[in-house]
Amino acid sequence: KLQAQLVNGQNLAATVKKHTFTITDSNTYSFGDKPAQTDFFKTGRIYSESLALLTGNDINALQQHLILLGQTLSNMPVKQKLNEIKATMTKGTIEQDNLLAAIARLQPDLEKQAAKQSEKDLLLFQLGSWLNDVKLAAALKNPVVLTQPQSATYLLDAMRKQNMPKGAITNLERIIILMQSTSLSEEDYMKILRYSKTIQ
């Protein structure tokens, strides 16, 4: 996961807060004007932000994010596991490493639930999570993370197959071109940050 490469002395929690995704912007997605069509995209972005907040050791912000994450899951089976994590956090009986492992274990369950809905929903979850990691990397000016275009290429192909909006595809194409550069300038980081925020 890209986010694991952002840990080295970089303040993930503060970066998440500065560039956080707003769950209430349901009608601004380029994927459609119906919030239900983008639930798994929101889930992916909020899940990624939650991991970053935990890595940044901001437990209070993490608790609020987990509430938002639960709101995107309705009554799906994976929500029960999330509620168990939240209850354990409230009791204060779990170490940070164990908490990180528990939240990380949610990802395959979230992907499984998304895939159960549809192939497109799985793609939306993966895209939301990946875009958030790229957004953080751009904000932190991390050249290692942003010179790995393989995942972006995979997502781009999948987006084309799903006939996703042209604007979203175009912005991902722009990100890939920048990620294929041998080096990134200050302006390049700002462009990637802007494009990653625009795909929503």
C-alpha positions, 0 to 999 in steps of 0.5 A: 500500500502506498501509504506505508511509504509515507511514514518516515517522519512525515506528519500524516495526521496533520496532512489529512486534516489539511486536505481532508475529504468531505463526506457531505459533498455527495452531489459533487462527484463526477461519477454521478449525481446520485449519492448512492452511486458513489458510496464505495468511493467515499468509503475508500477515501475515508478508510484511507484517511482513517489509516493515515490518522492512526499512523499519525497517532491522532486517535480523536480524529480517527474516532470521528473518521470511523463514525463517518466510515460507518455511515457509508456502510449502511447495514452491511456485515462489515459494519459489525466488525467496525463497531467492535473496533470502535467499542474497543477504542472507547474502552481504551483496551487496545494498543496502537499496533493492534488497532492498526492491524484490526483496521487494516483487516477491514480492507479485504472485507470492504473490498469483498462487500463492494465486489458483492454489490458490483464490479464497479463498486469494487473499483470505486472503493479501490479508486477512492483509497488510492486517490487519497494516498496519492493526495497525501503523497503529493501534499507531503512531496514524496517522490518515491510514492509518486513515481509508481504509476502501475496502480494508476494504469490498472485503475485507468484501464478499469475506469475505461472499461466501466465507462466512467466520466471522461473528466475523471479519466482525463485527470487520472491520465494527467496524474499518470503522465506526471508519475512517469516523470524522472523527477517532480517539480514543486509545480508537479506536486501541486498539479497531482494534488489538484488532479487527485482532489478533482476526481470525485 
